[in-house]
């Protein structure tokens, strides 16, 4: 099962999602104090939909999450993809700079390098999928920024 980590005590409040974890190991390796957050266990299908940008989380109520379809994935040119990747790389680099001994350090270092080495000219534009989905379709590792410990 996957986990969605929210700001605590904010039922029915929009935009309170803090992190996502694909499994118990990833949840245990997040740099959080679990008791401070509302952690909701959910399906792998919903996790992947959020991870790949197909859906986004609107809010939670008790242990129920409201998901909304994402209709806005459309990279018209490589400049849009480049900008998006640059936005992803910043928090990954911050994590790498501050967590040299973290158990997931190598995963995020490899992903950072994967983002750096992506040949933007090999992508057909417009691209109507997320970078995360694009990597997954190629059989490459794919992570959502919400998974950063």
MOQUIZI-V724404 format. One record per residue. N is the residue number from 1. RES is the residue in one small letter. PSI is psi in whole degrees, -180 to 180 (999 if undefined). Layout:
BEGIN
N,RES,PSI ; N,RES,PSI
END
This chain:
BEGIN
1,x,154 ; 2,x,167 ; 3,x,141 ; 4,x,127 ; 5,x,121 ; 6,x,161 ; 7,x,139 ; 8,x,152 ; 9,x,36 ; 10,x,46 ; 11,x,139 ; 12,x,20 ; 13,x,128 ; 14,x,152 ; 15,x,46 ; 16,x,4 ; 17,x,132 ; 18,x,-48 ; 19,x,167 ; 20,x,150 ; 21,x,131 ; 22,x,-27 ; 23,x,179 ; 24,x,-39 ; 25,x,-47 ; 26,x,-39 ; 27,x,-44 ; 28,x,-24 ; 29,x,4 ; 30,x,145 ; 31,x,63 ; 32,x,160 ; 33,x,108 ; 34,x,-37 ; 35,x,-14 ; 36,x,-12 ; 37,x,159 ; 38,x,116 ; 39,x,122 ; 40,x,126 ; 41,x,137 ; 42,x,-179 ; 43,x,157 ; 44,x,-36 ; 45,x,-46 ; 46,x,-39 ; 47,x,-50 ; 48,x,-37 ; 49,x,-40 ; 50,x,-46 ; 51,x,-41 ; 52,x,4 ; 53,x,13 ; 54,x,-35 ; 55,x,162 ; 56,x,159 ; 57,x,127 ; 58,x,-53 ; 59,x,178 ; 60,x,158 ; 61,x,115 ; 62,x,-113 ; 63,x,22 ; 64,x,134 ; 65,x,138 ; 66,x,119 ; 67,x,146 ; 68,x,136 ; 69,x,137 ; 70,x,113 ; 71,x,5 ; 72,x,13 ; 73,x,112 ; 74,x,102 ; 75,x,111 ; 76,x,-25 ; 77,x,172 ; 78,x,-22 ; 79,x,-39 ; 80,x,-42 ; 81,x,-43 ; 82,x,-45 ; 83,x,-44 ; 84,x,-46 ; 85,x,-41 ; 86,x,-37 ; 87,x,-34 ; 88,x,-40 ; 89,x,-32 ; 90,x,-56 ; 91,x,-29 ; 92,x,-45 ; 93,x,-39 ; 94,x,-42 ; 95,x,-47 ; 96,x,-41 ; 97,x,-30 ; 98,x,1 ; 99,x,51 ; 100,x,-29 ; 101,x,12 ; 102,x,142 ; 103,x,-26 ; 104,x,12 ; 105,x,-50 ; 106,x,-35 ; 107,x,-48 ; 108,x,-30 ; 109,x,-45 ; 110,x,-40 ; 111,x,-39 ; 112,x,-45 ; 113,x,-37 ; 114,x,-44 ; 115,x,-42 ; 116,x,-36 ; 117,x,2 ; 118,x,126 ; 119,x,102 ; 120,x,-22 ; 121,x,-15 ; 122,x,-6 ; 123,x,138 ; 124,x,127 ; 125,x,147 ; 126,x,151 ; 127,x,117 ; 128,x,44 ; 129,x,162 ; 130,x,162 ; 131,x,-39 ; 132,x,-44 ; 133,x,-39 ; 134,x,-49 ; 135,x,-45 ; 136,x,-42 ; 137,x,-29 ; 138,x,-3 ; 139,x,19 ; 140,x,158 ; 141,x,144 ; 142,x,128 ; 143,x,149 ; 144,x,147 ; 145,x,-25 ; 146,x,-8 ; 147,x,-7 ; 148,x,128 ; 149,x,999
END
